[in-house]
Amino acid sequence: MKWVTWEHIGVDRMGCSWLILRFIDQDAEFLFIPAGSIDVPEGAEGFDIPGVRYTHYRGHCSFHTIVQAFQLTDPVLQRMARIVDEADTIQEISLEPIAAGLDAICHGLRLTSEDDYEAIQKGCQVYDSLYKFLSQSKR
């Protein structure tokens, strides 16, 4: 399936791409449209774009929305949704100390990647590592 989001991905869109590839559609093909555009090509599924099915909802980021929509009950994914929420949205209280670091790393990946496709590849390594760390962590 084709999945569409805005170009210049950051922590939420990078996380969503990882989530889609690892848990929803391992053959996903990603397309990027200019930031601010809402023109999702016919037959493609948009994410992290206002007005599409998988976007920010009730103060939660798109990663969180996808976890809920696909009923992904893995507790590690639930925690990752909280971390990405905090990294991507303005939070008055910090509950997940990992969030700020994840946001900084994803921003750096975008800056050091030639394009969004390369950023997804690099980001998948980060999200795979975070998933493994949280799976083995007792906190």
C-alpha positions, 0 to 999 in steps of 0.5 A, spaced: 500 500 500 502 507 498 502 511 505 503 519 504 505 524 509 509 531 509 516 531 507 521 533 512 519 527 517 520 528 524 519 524 530 512 522 529 512 521 521 518 517 522 515 513 528 509 512 524 513 509 518 517 505 522 510 502 526 507 501 519 513 497 516 514 493 522 506 492 525 501 494 519 504 493 512 511 490 511 511 492 503 509 499 505 511 504 500 512 511 502 510 518 498 512 525 500 508 531 499 510 538 500 508 540 508 502 544 508 499 540 502 492 536 503 492 533 496 493 525 498 493 521 491 487 517 490 488 510 493 494 512 498 493 512 505 495 519 508 498 519 515 500 525 520 496 530 515 490 534 518 484 531 515 486 524 514 484 518 518 491 517 521 493 524 524 493 527 531 487 526 535 484 529 541 491 531 543 495 525 541 500 524 535 499 520 529 503 514 532 498 514 538 492 514 533 495 508 529 496 504 535 489 505 537 486 504 530 490 498 529 488 495 536 496 494 537 495 492 544 503 490 545 505 494 552 511 496 549 508 500 543 503 503 548 509 506 551 512 508 545 506 512 543 506 515 550 514 517 548 512 519 541 506 523 544 511 527 549 516 528 543 512 531 538 506 535 542 507 540 547 507 537 554 507 541 560 509 535 564 515 531 562 513 523 564 517 520 559 525 522 559 526 519 553 522 523 549 526 529 548 532 525 546 528 521 541 526 528 538 533 530 538 535 524 534 530 524 529 531 531 528 538 530 527 537 524 522 533 528 518 538 533 517 544 528 516 539 524 511 539 526 503 532 525 503 526 522 507 527 515 504 534 515 507 531 518 514 526 512 514 531 507 514 536 510 519 529 512 523 527 505 523 534 503 526 533 508 532 525 505 533 527 498 533 533 499 538 528 503 542 523 498 542 528 492 544 530 497 549 523 498 552 522 490 551 528 489 556 527 494 561 523 493 567 521 501 568 
